[in-house]
Amino acid sequence: MLEEVVHFLAPSRGKLFLDGTLGGGGHTRRLLEDGANVIGLDRDPDALQFARQRLAEFGDSFSAIHTDFRDYSDLLGTVGICGGLDGILLDLGVSSRQLENFDRGFSFQGDGPLDMRMNPEAELSAEVVVNEWAEDELIRIFREYGEERSARRIAGAIVKARQDHPITTTLQLADLVESVLPRRGRQHPATRIFQAIRIAVNDEFGALRVALEEAHRWLRPGGRLVVITFHSLEDRIVKQFMRSHCMEWIDRPELPEPIPNPECYFDAVVRKALSPSDEEVAENPRARSAKLRVVERRTADEKATK
Ligand SMILES: C[S@@+](CC[C@H](N)C(=O)[O-])C[C@H]1O[C@@H](n2cnc3c(N)ncnc32)[C@H](O)[C@@H]1O
């Protein structure tokens, strides 16, 4: 959703953006081409190296930093960003580059180690989750992060199989899930299980919640927060966050009358999430479930008035 991001962030000379999910640097490149400055973050050193090479021509306008975006507040504090940011972009999930490298273990389209760490220096890998986590924990993540109705059966099969020998590869796991849950329709039965394990390994929802909560501190008035999600669970977190911080008044049954929301930091820029165009989906089928939401930082003295 490149054009939409450029439209909502309106890059121009002198503006400063934070791209929390640099990946291949596609979005950042467009911001830089329009004269803006960008601080790009990624927790994957391979992505950073790739983006640094691709964006070297932009010199000092661009810096690439290896960190989890959950820590951007500390980072910006250290760097000493005084005037604030004109925009924050979070384009969540994994990149095509990560998915297509079977050695990273994100995909079962080919065989690879059960890894799934966006940051290969992190301790927790998919292999640890699958072979060491308690059955109840597996059930919980399959339900919560995979919305898998057969969570109990699949977790049971994993626990049984790992008693004989550890499950160490992506195809071993995908075949095991398929043996419990035969294929129906177009989606492979392991898709939700892989999604759940990846979210757990990278604590994706934890990182997202922290990053959202910090955004109002760093955006200058009029600065925008743009978030692209790839599945309904992530989108729900973003939607609820944005709704609760765009709400001017709190009106609850236990209150005698509505009160101004002290945490009304944003104005909604789009009322409903935007989806990619048919042309984009035709070009890149993985984009089909993408949703983009945007809010704008209010000025500090915009007070709710009845
Ligand atoms: C969908 S890709 C971004 C693609 C990018 N917008 C582009 O135009 O090429 C997501 C990237 O975000 C990174 N990422 C995901 N969660 C992260 C986090 N919590 N902190 C830092 N990077 C993260 C992934 O490693 C991946 O490289």
The ligand as a MOL file (V3000), in Angstrom:
LIG
                    3D

  0  0  0     0  0            999 V3000
M  V30 BEGIN CTAB
M  V30 COUNTS 27 29 0 0 0
M  V30 BEGIN ATOM
M  V30 1 C 6.3090 -6.2960 6.0270 0
M  V30 2 S 7.9980 -6.0150 6.2940 0 CHG=1
M  V30 3 C 8.1850 -4.2960 5.9730 0
M  V30 4 C 8.3990 -3.9890 4.5230 0
M  V30 5 C 8.7840 -2.5360 4.2810 0
M  V30 6 N 7.7250 -1.6190 4.6500 0
M  V30 7 C 9.1820 -2.2940 2.8400 0
M  V30 8 O 8.6440 -1.3740 2.2160 0
M  V30 9 O 10.0580 -3.0090 2.3430 0 CHG=-1
M  V30 10 C 8.1240 -6.0260 8.0420 0
M  V30 11 C 9.5310 -5.8310 8.5740 0
M  V30 12 O 9.3870 -5.4060 9.9230 0
M  V30 13 C 10.2920 -6.0640 10.7440 0
M  V30 14 N 9.6850 -6.1100 12.0800 0
M  V30 15 C 8.5540 -6.7310 12.4500 0
M  V30 16 N 8.3100 -6.5360 13.7510 0
M  V30 17 C 9.3230 -5.7420 14.2070 0
M  V30 18 C 9.6300 -5.1710 15.4760 0
M  V30 19 N 8.8670 -5.3920 16.5530 0
M  V30 20 N 10.7040 -4.3770 15.5710 0
M  V30 21 C 11.4950 -4.1260 14.4790 0
M  V30 22 N 11.2730 -4.6630 13.2660 0
M  V30 23 C 10.1860 -5.4650 13.1320 0
M  V30 24 C 10.4970 -7.4160 10.1130 0
M  V30 25 O 11.7540 -7.9480 10.4740 0
M  V30 26 C 10.3830 -7.0790 8.6150 0
M  V30 27 O 11.6500 -6.8270 8.0700 0
M  V30 END ATOM
M  V30 BEGIN BOND
M  V30 1 1 1 2
M  V30 2 1 2 3
M  V30 3 1 2 10
M  V30 4 1 3 4
M  V30 5 1 4 5
M  V30 6 1 5 6
M  V30 7 1 5 7
M  V30 8 2 7 8
M  V30 9 1 7 9
M  V30 10 1 10 11
M  V30 11 1 11 12
M  V30 12 1 11 26
M  V30 13 1 12 13
M  V30 14 1 13 14
M  V30 15 1 13 24
M  V30 16 1 14 15
M  V30 17 1 14 23
M  V30 18 2 15 16
M  V30 19 1 16 17
M  V30 20 1 17 18
M  V30 21 2 17 23
M  V30 22 1 18 19
M  V30 23 2 18 20
M  V30 24 1 20 21
M  V30 25 2 21 22
M  V30 26 1 22 23
M  V30 27 1 24 25
M  V30 28 1 24 26
M  V30 29 1 26 27
M  V30 END BOND
M  V30 END CTAB
M  END
